[in-house]
């Protein structure tokens, strides 16, 4: 932490990476969707002034830049030419987004019956759907197989048995990948690092379970093992983790070919590509990532003397994250005294952990901006908090906002496309916000705001 004294005399502490802005009204373009700009201090997205946009839907509201989403989808499709690119629906999925994904030539990854239902409702070709999950029920597996899902990523020995039974009952052969854990400690939060040994996903390579899983799948007539799947975590910027994982996964890939007589045609490297939430983040261009990952895989295959399998990846956050922001209305502002004589400005908004749990859950960092007017006030170090009955209900831990921030102002938080709406809840009986898609100066609600009737519909008391 470092101390700051603003031109207006405000003293506070902030992370070492956060710098006081020369212009508190300015946007940091890397954090926002491509169409985001300010005119006289007013934020515009997709050609629309945000105050006008939310006047029709109220706040909080998620604003999704359709052109930006599509452009990022195409950047992965083209940057990873020759790969299969699966959009990870868990980041954010609705019928419209599933259609955009299909229209831009991407495949779709789902991990629940609900996500599969949305994908099928949107008309996504089932062959281009992958199905994840560490505890798929027999009913869920039957529905996926019956729908013609292209690949099911198996995650346990019990699931292999269940899926084989379903395939026999339906008289079909189901495409399968085996989820493996490579024992890699990705440089990310422990809750979203998914390739180390002590966690719930996949079969361990080190213990021999992954090889045994492949052997069992190959022994089932109704299952067609197409390859191995490895996912090392989320919000990762350093490709060194993939390098270690690829070495271990490809060694298993080669062993299966040698000892089990099956040359696997595919390999999925997972997702986890990071985005810029704040100025401390520096994500790579998809084409650069593709070059680096391809070099890693081809190099390892050359060492092992095996053919390069057909590769696939699963970006979710990297496509939808920067394409969406969340808009709030300020309700209260208060100064809180800290130890050492410092103070912190608390800005309370009309949402919080019910629409973005990531700050509380992962200690995630976000940025924000005053979205409804220009300000000539000096910047103050602020903390944007929600309205819920939790002291950890924080939206933005540290950011500079104008010193005259006041009730009624709009504040917008960029980079909320991934997991904001997907992980939203009804905590304190809050109503989950709408998602408004904007494009070419037009707005349309693609997920409506919940109503009190929605909230009470399941309350049979």
MIGUDO-174657 format. One record per residue (C-alpha): residue number from 1; residue in one letter; x, y, z. Coordinates in nm, 4 decimals, m for minus. Example, Ala and Ser with C-alpha at 12.3 -4.5 7.8 and 13.67 -1.06 7.14 Angstrom:
REM MIGUDO-174657
NODE  resi  resn      east     north        up
NODE     1     a    1.2300   m0.4500    0.7800
NODE     2     s    1.3670   m0.1060    0.7140
This chain:
REM MIGUDO-174657
NODE  resi  resn      east     north        up
NODE     1     x    0.0000    0.0000    0.0000
NODE     2     x    0.1128    0.3562   m0.0621
NODE     3     x   m0.0049    0.6913    0.0701
NODE     4     x   m0.1685    0.9565   m0.1478
NODE     5     x   m0.2378    1.3218   m0.0828
NODE     6     x   m0.4754    1.4611   m0.3424
NODE     7     x   m0.4756    1.8243   m0.4622
NODE     8     x   m0.7870    1.8711   m0.2521
NODE     9     x   m0.6029    1.7622    0.0631
NODE    10     x   m0.7430    1.4088    0.0814
NODE    11     x   m0.5089    1.1538    0.2359
NODE    12     x   m0.5511    0.7792    0.1951
NODE    13     x   m0.3826    0.4510    0.1102
NODE    14     x   m0.4001    0.2535   m0.2136
NODE    15     x   m0.2367   m0.0494   m0.3773
NODE    16     x    0.1080    0.0224   m0.5222
NODE    17     x   m0.0191   m0.0356   m0.8782
NODE    18     x   m0.2961    0.2245   m0.8552
NODE    19     x   m0.1909    0.5705   m0.9684
NODE    20     x   m0.3807    0.8927   m0.9144
NODE    21     x   m0.5191    0.9930   m1.2562
NODE    22     x   m0.4292    1.3156   m1.4314
NODE    23     x   m0.7941    1.3380   m1.5388
NODE    24     x   m1.0424    1.1612   m1.3136
NODE    25     x   m1.3048    1.1801   m1.5912
NODE    26     x   m1.0960    0.9880   m1.8461
NODE    27     x   m1.1419    0.6210   m1.9364
NODE    28     x   m0.8627    0.3645   m1.9502
NODE    29     x   m0.9471    0.2136   m2.2938
NODE    30     x   m0.7937   m0.1285   m2.2211
NODE    31     x   m1.0547   m0.1899   m1.9506
NODE    32     x   m1.3607   m0.1137   m2.1616
NODE    33     x   m1.5407   m0.2435   m2.4675
NODE    34     x   m1.4293   m0.0955   m2.7988
NODE    35     x   m1.7236    0.1441   m2.8328
NODE    36     x   m1.6898    0.2966   m2.4854
NODE    37     x   m1.6160    0.6689   m2.4843
NODE    38     x   m1.6990    0.9800   m2.2864
NODE    39     x   m1.8575    1.3015   m2.4114
NODE    40     x   m1.8740    1.5870   m2.1598
NODE    41     x   m1.8126    1.3290   m1.8891
NODE    42     x   m2.1057    1.1091   m1.9912
NODE    43     x   m2.0223    0.7463   m2.0694
NODE    44     x   m2.1427    0.6141   m2.4049
NODE    45     x   m2.1561    0.2445   m2.5018
NODE    46     x   m2.2585    0.1247   m2.8458
NODE    47     x   m2.3425    0.4797   m2.9478
NODE    48     x   m2.5808    0.5332   m2.6570
NODE    49     x   m2.5455    0.7610   m2.3546
NODE    50     x   m2.5523    0.5407   m2.0478
NODE    51     x   m2.7871    0.7685   m1.8470
NODE    52     x   m3.0432    0.7491   m2.1292
NODE    53     x   m2.9924    0.3750   m2.1630
NODE    54     x   m3.0541    0.2915   m1.7977
NODE    55     x   m3.3419    0.5364   m1.7679
NODE    56     x   m3.5587    0.2703   m1.9344
NODE    57     x   m3.4384   m0.0289   m1.7295
NODE    58     x   m3.3237    0.1275   m1.4009
NODE    59     x   m3.0072    0.0273   m1.2181
NODE    60     x   m2.8162   m0.1852   m1.1513
NODE    61     x   m2.7943   m0.3068   m1.5085
NODE    62     x   m2.5437   m0.5010   m1.7159
NODE    63     x   m2.4650   m0.3343   m2.0501
NODE    64     x   m2.3283   m0.5691   m2.3173
NODE    65     x   m2.1565   m0.4322   m2.6283
NODE    66     x   m2.2633   m0.6780   m2.8997
NODE    67     x   m2.0079   m0.5652   m3.1585
NODE    68     x   m1.7281   m0.5929   m2.9031
NODE    69     x   m1.8366   m0.9440   m2.8039
NODE    70     x   m1.8487   m1.0542   m3.1658
NODE    71     x   m1.5126   m0.8947   m3.2442
NODE    72     x   m1.3450   m1.0775   m2.9547
NODE    73     x   m1.5062   m1.4048   m3.0629
NODE    74     x   m1.3696   m1.3539   m3.4155
NODE    75     x   m1.0264   m1.2632   m3.2772
NODE    76     x   m1.0055   m1.6034   m3.1071
NODE    77     x   m1.1538   m1.7827   m3.4068
NODE    78     x   m0.9043   m1.6255   m3.6469
NODE    79     x   m0.6086   m1.6086   m3.4083
NODE    80     x   m0.6475   m1.9778   m3.3305
NODE    81     x   m0.7080   m2.0800   m3.6919
NODE    82     x   m0.6948   m2.4574   m3.7199
NODE    83     x   m0.8138   m2.5021   m3.3619
NODE    84     x   m1.1687   m2.5644   m3.2429
NODE    85     x   m1.2626   m2.2669   m3.0253
NODE    86     x   m1.5299   m2.3440   m2.7648
NODE    87     x   m1.6887   m2.0435   m2.5969
NODE    88     x   m1.7122   m2.1278   m2.2247
NODE    89     x   m2.0784   m2.0631   m2.1545
NODE    90     x   m2.0285   m2.0620   m1.7770
NODE    91     x   m1.8797   m1.7109   m1.8089
NODE    92     x   m2.2130   m1.5773   m1.9325
NODE    93     x   m2.4799   m1.7469   m2.1383
NODE    94     x   m2.8214   m1.6534   m2.2641
NODE    95     x   m3.0080   m1.7360   m2.5837
NODE    96     x   m2.8834   m1.4301   m2.7725
NODE    97     x   m2.5205   m1.4885   m2.6739
NODE    98     x   m2.5400   m1.8549   m2.7748
NODE    99     x   m2.6638   m1.7437   m3.1171
NODE   100     x   m2.3830   m1.4885   m3.1514
NODE   101     x   m2.1303   m1.7609   m3.0674
NODE   102     x   m2.2686   m1.9907   m3.3371
NODE   103     x   m2.2928   m1.7103   m3.5921
NODE   104     x   m1.9271   m1.6210   m3.5384
NODE   105     x   m1.8214   m1.9804   m3.6057
NODE   106     x   m1.7353   m2.0879   m3.2507
NODE   107     x   m1.8325   m2.4052   m3.0707
NODE   108     x   m1.9949   m2.3904   m2.7257
NODE   109     x   m1.8968   m2.5424   m2.3944
NODE   110     x   m2.1701   m2.6069   m2.1363
NODE   111     x   m2.1516   m2.7577   m1.7883
NODE   112     x   m2.5129   m2.8102   m1.6786
NODE   113     x   m2.8484   m2.9212   m1.8115
NODE   114     x   m2.9648   m2.5598   m1.7912
NODE   115     x   m2.6793   m2.4346   m2.0084
NODE   116     x   m2.7435   m2.7174   m2.2542
NODE   117     x   m3.1104   m2.6170   m2.2673
NODE   118     x   m3.0180   m2.2578   m2.3536
NODE   119     x   m2.7750   m2.3740   m2.6227
NODE   120     x   m3.0327   m2.6007   m2.7851
NODE   121     x   m3.2989   m2.3306   m2.7584
NODE   122     x   m3.0649   m2.0966   m2.9478
NODE   123     x   m3.0290   m2.3506   m3.2271
NODE   124     x   m2.6622   m2.4365   m3.1636
NODE   125     x   m2.5616   m2.7512   m3.3536
NODE   126     x   m2.5301   m3.0196   m3.0803
NODE   127     x   m2.2265   m3.1676   m3.2532
NODE   128     x   m2.0460   m2.8405   m3.1758
NODE   129     x   m2.1298   m2.8565   m2.8044
NODE   130     x   m1.8945   m2.9879   m2.5368
NODE   131     x   m2.0336   m3.0878   m2.1969
NODE   132     x   m1.8271   m3.0412   m1.8781
NODE   133     x   m1.8976   m3.1058   m1.5110
NODE   134     x   m1.7588   m3.3141   m1.2279
NODE   135     x   m2.0916   m3.4692   m1.1201
NODE   136     x   m2.3231   m3.5217   m1.4158
NODE   137     x   m2.6270   m3.7274   m1.3255
NODE   138     x   m2.7535   m4.0181   m1.5346
NODE   139     x   m3.0484   m3.8008   m1.6393
NODE   140     x   m2.8205   m3.5183   m1.7529
NODE   141     x   m2.5973   m3.7581   m1.9432
NODE   142     x   m2.8944   m3.9226   m2.1112
NODE   143     x   m3.0308   m3.5878   m2.2239
NODE   144     x   m2.6915   m3.4813   m2.3602
NODE   145     x   m2.6365   m3.8060   m2.5482
NODE   146     x   m2.9928   m3.8078   m2.6800
NODE   147     x   m2.9477   m3.4485   m2.8006
NODE   148     x   m2.6362   m3.5495   m2.9962
NODE   149     x   m2.3783   m3.3508   m2.8003
NODE   150     x   m2.0457   m3.3872   m2.9797
NODE   151     x   m1.8237   m3.4521   m2.6820
NODE   152     x   m1.8697   m3.5205   m2.3147
NODE   153     x   m1.5705   m3.4555   m2.0922
NODE   154     x   m1.5708   m3.7331   m1.8315
NODE   155     x   m1.4477   m3.6478   m1.4847
NODE   156     x   m1.4752   m3.9630   m1.2707
NODE   157     x   m1.4843   m4.3416   m1.2909
NODE   158     x   m1.8497   m4.3342   m1.1833
NODE   159     x   m1.9290   m4.1067   m1.4745
NODE   160     x   m1.7590   m4.3391   m1.7220
NODE   161     x   m1.9854   m4.6190   m1.6000
NODE   162     x   m2.2968   m4.3994   m1.6147
NODE   163     x   m2.2180   m4.2717   m1.9617
NODE   164     x   m2.1435   m4.6202   m2.0935
NODE   165     x   m2.4813   m4.7402   m1.9591
NODE   166     x   m2.6614   m4.4485   m2.1248
NODE   167     x   m2.4861   m4.5103   m2.4582
NODE   168     x   m2.5840   m4.8799   m2.4463
NODE   169     x   m2.9452   m4.7968   m2.3658
NODE   170     x   m2.9678   m4.5489   m2.6532
NODE   171     x   m2.7697   m4.7669   m2.8915
NODE   172     x   m2.5223   m4.4934   m2.9858
NODE   173     x   m2.1505   m4.4271   m2.9696
NODE   174     x   m2.0698   m4.1142   m2.7694
NODE   175     x   m1.7635   m3.8961   m2.8228
NODE   176     x   m1.5617   m3.8597   m2.5020
NODE   177     x   m1.2648   m3.6665   m2.3702
NODE   178     x   m1.0936   m3.7458   m2.0397
NODE   179     x   m1.0380   m3.4506   m1.8061
NODE   180     x   m0.6907   m3.4755   m1.6537
NODE   181     x   m0.5072   m3.2823   m1.3826
NODE   182     x   m0.1480   m3.2098   m1.4667
NODE   183     x   m0.0301   m3.1006   m1.1213
NODE   184     x    0.0366   m2.7426   m1.2328
NODE   185     x    0.0043   m2.4556   m0.9848
NODE   186     x   m0.1247   m2.1769   m1.2080
NODE   187     x   m0.0455   m1.8205   m1.0992
NODE   188     x   m0.4010   m1.7329   m1.0010
NODE   189     x   m0.6365   m1.7441   m0.7030
NODE   190     x   m0.6428   m2.0884   m0.5408
NODE   191     x   m1.0181   m2.1232   m0.5962
NODE   192     x   m0.9819   m2.0859   m0.9747
NODE   193     x   m0.6615   m2.2863   m1.0215
NODE   194     x   m0.7828   m2.6204   m1.1532
NODE   195     x   m0.4806   m2.8326   m1.2477
NODE   196     x   m0.3158   m2.8940   m0.9090
NODE   197     x   m0.3767   m3.2299   m0.7456
NODE   198     x   m0.5834   m3.1328   m0.4404
NODE   199     x   m0.9116   m3.0302   m0.6057
NODE   200     x   m1.2292   m3.1824   m0.7412
NODE   201     x   m1.1755   m3.1815   m1.1182
NODE   202     x   m1.0351   m3.4518   m1.3390
NODE   203     x   m0.8124   m3.7575   m1.3178
NODE   204     x   m0.4605   m3.7242   m1.1819
NODE   205     x   m0.1814   m3.7991   m1.4262
NODE   206     x    0.0708   m3.8504   m1.1458
NODE   207     x   m0.1385   m4.1111   m0.9619
NODE   208     x   m0.2109   m4.3132   m1.2749
NODE   209     x   m0.5858   m4.2465   m1.2589
NODE   210     x   m0.5823   m4.0601   m1.5913
NODE   211     x   m0.4274   m4.3560   m1.7735
NODE   212     x   m0.6739   m4.5927   m1.6062
NODE   213     x   m0.9649   m4.3668   m1.7086
NODE   214     x   m0.8513   m4.3725   m2.0708
NODE   215     x   m0.8203   m4.7510   m2.0532
NODE   216     x   m1.1744   m4.7872   m1.9178
NODE   217     x   m1.3237   m4.5573   m2.1814
NODE   218     x   m1.1497   m4.7512   m2.4582
NODE   219     x   m1.2915   m5.0764   m2.3189
NODE   220     x   m1.6492   m4.9506   m2.3659
NODE   221     x   m1.7993   m5.0143   m2.7110
NODE   222     x   m2.0393   m4.7220   m2.6747
NODE   223     x   m1.7699   m4.4660   m2.5958
NODE   224     x   m1.5279   m4.3147   m2.8457
NODE   225     x   m1.2224   m4.1596   m2.6788
NODE   226     x   m1.1151   m3.8640   m2.8897
NODE   227     x   m0.8585   m3.7084   m2.6589
NODE   228     x   m0.7479   m3.5593   m2.3302
NODE   229     x   m0.8646   m3.2343   m2.1754
NODE   230     x   m0.6534   m3.0150   m1.9472
NODE   231     x   m0.7551   m2.6867   m1.7854
NODE   232     x   m0.5037   m2.5195   m1.5555
NODE   233     x   m0.7105   m2.2328   m1.4130
NODE   234     x   m0.8535   m1.8891   m1.4858
NODE   235     x   m0.7323   m1.5297   m1.5253
NODE   236     x   m0.3841   m1.6481   m1.6325
NODE   237     x   m0.1356   m1.4317   m1.8220
NODE   238     x    0.1787   m1.6460   m1.8130
NODE   239     x    0.1972   m1.9326   m2.0681
NODE   240     x    0.4622   m2.1146   m1.8617
NODE   241     x    0.1810   m2.3009   m1.6856
NODE   242     x    0.0566   m2.4372   m2.0166
NODE   243     x    0.4111   m2.5406   m2.1055
NODE   244     x    0.4421   m2.7640   m1.8005
NODE   245     x    0.0888   m2.8970   m1.8399
NODE   246     x    0.1354   m2.9746   m2.2109
NODE   247     x    0.4513   m3.1699   m2.1381
NODE   248     x    0.2732   m3.3923   m1.8870
NODE   249     x   m0.0501   m3.4296   m2.0817
NODE   250     x    0.1268   m3.5095   m2.4086
NODE   251     x    0.3424   m3.7672   m2.2329
NODE   252     x    0.0185   m3.9370   m2.1260
NODE   253     x   m0.1182   m3.8927   m2.4777
NODE   254     x    0.1878   m4.0735   m2.6164
NODE   255     x    0.1677   m4.3501   m2.3538
NODE   256     x   m0.1951   m4.4204   m2.4442
NODE   257     x   m0.0911   m4.4577   m2.8068
NODE   258     x    0.1968   m4.6916   m2.7217
NODE   259     x    0.0416   m4.9065   m2.4476
NODE   260     x   m0.3282   m4.9004   m2.5346
NODE   261     x   m0.2941   m4.8845   m2.9118
NODE   262     x   m0.5087   m4.5737   m2.9524
NODE   263     x   m0.3583   m4.2655   m3.1158
NODE   264     x   m0.5821   m3.9943   m2.9778
NODE   265     x   m0.6795   m3.7428   m3.2477
NODE   266     x   m0.7491   m3.4440   m3.0202
NODE   267     x   m0.6152   m3.2414   m2.7290
NODE   268     x   m0.8008   m2.9627   m2.5458
NODE   269     x   m0.5827   m2.7057   m2.3677
NODE   270     x   m0.8754   m2.5478   m2.1804
NODE   271     x   m0.9165   m2.1755   m2.1274
NODE   272     x   m0.8319   m1.9357   m1.8498
NODE   273     x   m0.6955   m1.6519   m2.0629
NODE   274     x   m0.6820   m1.3363   m1.8516
NODE   275     x   m0.8355   m0.9948   m1.9167
NODE   276     x   m0.7590   m0.6440   m1.7926
NODE   277     x   m0.9706   m0.5636   m1.4890
NODE   278     x   m0.7348   m0.2833   m1.3811
NODE   279     x   m0.4163   m0.1190   m1.5060
NODE   280     x   m0.2067   m0.3915   m1.3382
NODE   281     x   m0.3302   m0.6516   m1.5918
NODE   282     x   m0.1685   m0.6981   m1.9326
NODE   283     x   m0.3484   m0.9644   m2.1400
NODE   284     x   m0.2063   m1.1015   m2.4654
NODE   285     x   m0.3613   m1.0791   m2.8101
NODE   286     x   m0.5310   m1.4084   m2.9128
NODE   287     x   m0.2989   m1.4477   m3.2136
NODE   288     x    0.0043   m1.4164   m2.9849
NODE   289     x   m0.1431   m1.6699   m2.7428
NODE   290     x   m0.2093   m1.9058   m3.0327
NODE   291     x    0.1486   m1.8763   m3.1538
NODE   292     x    0.2864   m1.9451   m2.8064
NODE   293     x    0.0585   m2.2410   m2.7316
NODE   294     x    0.1112   m2.3963   m3.0740
NODE   295     x    0.4865   m2.3668   m3.0315
NODE   296     x    0.4647   m2.5381   m2.6919
NODE   297     x    0.2584   m2.8289   m2.8255
NODE   298     x    0.4514   m2.8809   m3.1478
NODE   299     x    0.7787   m2.8715   m2.9571
NODE   300     x    0.6669   m3.1344   m2.7081
NODE   301     x    0.5253   m3.3545   m2.9836
NODE   302     x    0.8574   m3.3352   m3.1671
NODE   303     x    1.0436   m3.4447   m2.8537
NODE   304     x    0.8024   m3.7362   m2.8074
NODE   305     x    0.8099   m3.8280   m3.1754
NODE   306     x    0.4305   m3.8123   m3.2145
NODE   307     x    0.1965   m3.6314   m3.4502
NODE   308     x    0.0442   m3.3044   m3.3326
NODE   309     x   m0.3190   m3.3724   m3.2363
NODE   310     x   m0.6062   m3.1480   m3.3400
NODE   311     x   m0.6180   m2.8742   m3.0762
NODE   312     x   m0.9033   m2.6921   m2.9063
NODE   313     x   m0.9350   m2.4157   m2.6460
NODE   314     x   m1.2180   m2.2767   m2.4331
NODE   315     x   m1.2101   m1.8980   m2.3839
NODE   316     x   m1.5051   m1.7478   m2.1980
NODE   317     x   m1.3967   m1.4558   m1.9831
NODE   318     x   m1.1596   m1.3316   m2.2562
NODE   319     x   m1.4531   m1.2889   m2.4953
NODE   320     x   m1.7392   m1.1648   m2.2798
NODE   321     x   m1.5531   m1.0080   m1.9862
NODE   322     x   m1.4453   m0.6772   m2.1422
NODE   323     x   m1.7610   m0.6583   m2.3557
NODE   324     x   m1.9833   m0.5822   m2.0569
NODE   325     x   m1.9976   m0.3224   m1.7822
NODE   326     x   m2.2316   m0.2802   m1.4869
NODE   327     x   m2.4031    0.0508   m1.4152
NODE   328     x   m2.5075    0.1505   m1.0641
NODE   329     x   m2.6697    0.4504   m0.8968
NODE   330     x   m2.4926    0.6022   m0.5972
NODE   331     x   m2.7067    0.6053   m0.2835
NODE   332     x   m2.4802    0.7322   m0.0066
NODE   333     x   m2.1258    0.8681    0.0358
NODE   334     x   m1.9399    0.8737    0.3660
NODE   335     x   m1.5876    0.9403    0.4899
NODE   336     x   m1.4468    0.6776    0.7248
NODE   337     x   m1.1440    0.7455    0.9450
NODE   338     x   m0.8596    0.4943    0.9198
NODE   339     x   m0.5611    0.4276    1.1437
NODE   340     x   m0.2828    0.6814    1.1139
NODE   341     x   m0.5131    0.9715    1.0366
NODE   342     x   m0.6084    0.8558    0.6871
NODE   343     x   m0.9660    0.8403    0.5627
NODE   344     x   m1.1481    0.6373    0.3036
NODE   345     x   m1.4461    0.7500    0.0963
NODE   346     x   m1.7162    0.4831    0.0912
NODE   347     x   m1.9506    0.5083   m0.2080
NODE   348     x   m2.2569    0.2869   m0.1662
NODE   349     x   m2.4446    0.1772   m0.4776
NODE   350     x   m2.7745    0.0023   m0.5438
NODE   351     x   m2.6251   m0.3396   m0.6199
NODE   352     x   m2.3298   m0.5313   m0.4801
NODE   353     x   m2.2364   m0.8907   m0.4162
NODE   354     x   m2.5724   m1.0111   m0.5495
NODE   355     x   m2.4716   m0.8970   m0.8993
NODE   356     x   m2.0915   m0.9344   m0.8692
NODE   357     x   m1.9665   m1.1806   m0.6088
NODE   358     x   m1.6099   m1.1958   m0.7443
NODE   359     x   m1.4618   m0.9260   m0.5209
NODE   360     x   m1.5904   m1.0985   m0.2078
NODE   361     x   m1.5201   m1.4512   m0.3334
NODE   362     x   m1.1822   m1.4111   m0.5032
NODE   363     x   m1.0566   m1.0775   m0.3672
NODE   364     x   m1.0841   m0.9588   m0.7289
NODE   365     x   m0.9869   m0.6080   m0.8340
NODE   366     x   m1.2087   m0.3857   m1.0467
NODE   367     x   m1.2051   m0.0296   m1.1753
NODE   368     x   m1.4912    0.2171   m1.2164
NODE   369     x   m1.5781    0.5621   m1.3475
NODE   370     x   m1.8333    0.8367   m1.2906
NODE   371     x   m2.0663    0.7752   m1.5848
NODE   372     x   m2.3324    1.0482   m1.5759
NODE   373     x   m2.1519    1.3851   m1.5778
NODE   374     x   m1.8200    1.5649   m1.5949
NODE   375     x   m1.6535    1.6698   m1.2716
NODE   376     x   m1.3929    1.9340   m1.1992
NODE   377     x   m1.3358    1.8080   m0.8450
NODE   378     x   m1.0026    1.6634   m0.7370
NODE   379     x   m0.9816    1.2825   m0.7300
NODE   380     x   m1.0305    1.1002   m0.4020
NODE   381     x   m0.9476    0.7407   m0.3239
NODE   382     x   m1.2787    0.5608   m0.2904
NODE   383     x   m1.4201    0.2173   m0.2185
NODE   384     x   m1.7418    0.1269   m0.4007
NODE   385     x   m1.9594   m0.0977   m0.1872
NODE   386     x   m2.2979   m0.2635   m0.2213
NODE   387     x   m2.6173   m0.2439   m0.0203
NODE   388     x   m2.6141   m0.5933    0.1290
NODE   389     x   m2.5799   m0.6885    0.4940
NODE   390     x   m2.2184   m0.8032    0.4689
NODE   391     x   m1.9034   m0.6060    0.5479
NODE   392     x   m1.7373   m0.7898    0.2589
NODE   393     x   m1.9964   m0.6577    0.0133
NODE   394     x   m1.7407   m0.4676   m0.1937
NODE   395     x   m1.7668   m0.3978   m0.5671
NODE   396     x   m1.4453   m0.1986   m0.6238
NODE   397     x   m1.1843   m0.2108   m0.3481
NODE   398     x   m0.9794    0.0918   m0.4544
NODE   399     x   m1.0314    0.3514   m0.7266
NODE   400     x   m1.0038    0.7257   m0.7708
NODE   401     x   m1.3377    0.9014   m0.8182
NODE   402     x   m1.4193    1.2732   m0.8247
NODE   403     x   m1.4308    1.4300   m0.4805
NODE   404     x   m1.7829    1.5570   m0.5447
NODE   405     x   m1.9286    1.2099   m0.6069
NODE   406     x   m2.2834    1.2269   m0.4696
NODE   407     x   m2.6127    1.0407   m0.4375
NODE   408     x   m2.7860    1.0090   m0.7736
NODE   409     x   m2.4614    0.9851   m0.9740
NODE   410     x   m2.4126    0.6851   m1.2002
NODE   411     x   m2.1005    0.4727   m1.1592
NODE   412     x   m1.9984    0.2163   m1.4220
NODE   413     x   m1.7706   m0.0828   m1.3563
NODE   414     x   m1.5982   m0.2351   m1.6628
NODE   415     x   m1.5009   m0.5975   m1.7181
NODE   416     x   m1.8084   m0.7541   m1.5571
NODE   417     x   m1.9176   m0.9742   m1.8469
NODE   418     x   m1.7664   m1.2902   m1.7029
NODE   419     x   m1.9383   m1.4398   m1.3993
NODE   420     x   m2.1225   m1.1248   m1.2906
NODE   421     x   m2.4669   m1.2246   m1.4141
NODE   422     x   m2.3776   m1.5957   m1.4177
NODE   423     x   m2.3022   m1.5992   m1.0446
NODE   424     x   m2.5658   m1.3419   m0.9483
NODE   425     x   m2.7938   m1.4313   m0.6595
NODE   426     x   m3.1053   m1.3246   m0.4745
NODE   427     x   m2.9132   m1.2565   m0.1549
NODE   428     x   m3.1218   m1.0340    0.0741
NODE   429     x   m3.3997   m1.1107   m0.1777
NODE   430     x   m3.2381   m0.8825   m0.4332
NODE   431     x   m3.3733   m0.8945   m0.7879
NODE   432     x   m3.1113   m0.9943   m1.0439
NODE   433     x   m3.0402   m0.7128   m1.2925
NODE   434     x   m3.1188   m0.7125   m1.6644
NODE   435     x   m2.8688   m0.7534   m1.9450
NODE   436     x   m2.9055   m0.4855   m2.2115
NODE   437     x   m2.7331   m0.5434   m2.5445
NODE   438     x   m2.6274   m0.2302   m2.7341
NODE   439     x   m2.5314   m0.2001   m3.0982
NODE   440     x   m2.5248    0.0874   m3.3487
NODE   441     x   m2.7148    0.3252   m3.1224
NODE   442     x   m2.9876    0.0763   m3.0379
NODE   443     x   m3.0517   m0.1109   m2.7147
NODE   444     x   m3.2494   m0.4260   m2.6456
NODE   445     x   m3.3029   m0.6234   m2.3293
NODE   446     x   m3.1761   m0.9800   m2.3807
NODE   447     x   m3.2221   m1.0869   m2.0175
NODE   448     x   m3.4938   m0.8966   m1.8339
NODE   449     x   m3.4745   m0.7803   m1.4758
NODE   450     x   m3.6303   m1.0177   m1.2258
NODE   451     x   m3.9535   m0.9048   m1.0669
NODE   452     x   m4.1034   m0.9565   m0.7233
NODE   453     x   m4.3389   m1.2072   m0.8866
NODE   454     x   m4.0346   m1.4033   m1.0091
NODE   455     x   m3.8920   m1.3949   m0.6593
NODE   456     x   m4.2107   m1.5219   m0.4984
NODE   457     x   m4.2982   m1.7788   m0.7651
NODE   458     x   m4.1008   m2.0524   m0.5918
NODE   459     x   m4.2082   m1.9523   m0.2400
NODE   460     x   m4.5019   m2.1857   m0.1909
NODE   461     x   m4.5608   m2.0819    0.1723
